[in-house]
Amino acid sequence: MLVSMTIAYFLWQRFVTARTEWTIDNSGINMTWIKQFPFNHKDDLTLKWNEIESIKRGFDPNYYSLKIKLVTGQKIKFYHDTLTTRDDFDQFIKTLNQTFVTERHSQQKVWQ
């Protein structure tokens, strides 16, 4: 049983998970793929604050999801495994939301 669970875990990590690195600054968000899903290639993602309409955190079974809605209406979802992954996701979401609100507020002042 333990061997089966170990094999299943490693297969899950190999075929169902991806890894990204996020950078947040005054201009926007940069997401770089560290490990992509097998048989799937996506380009790195760069979003400027003025391209983003909203950022939300959702709850799905065993996952937190990051939902970004663009001003074009496009929605982008990222899932974060809270069951096996231990990282600074909670702090990342907090910083992301604070920076988004601050930058959007400062840009609105410039537009007025």
Secondary structure by P-SEA (a helix, b strand, c coil): caaaaaaaaaaaaccccccbbbbbcccbbbbbbccccccccccbbbbccccccbbbbbbcccbbbbbbbccccbbbbbbbbccccccaaaaaaaaaaaaaaaaaaaaaaaac
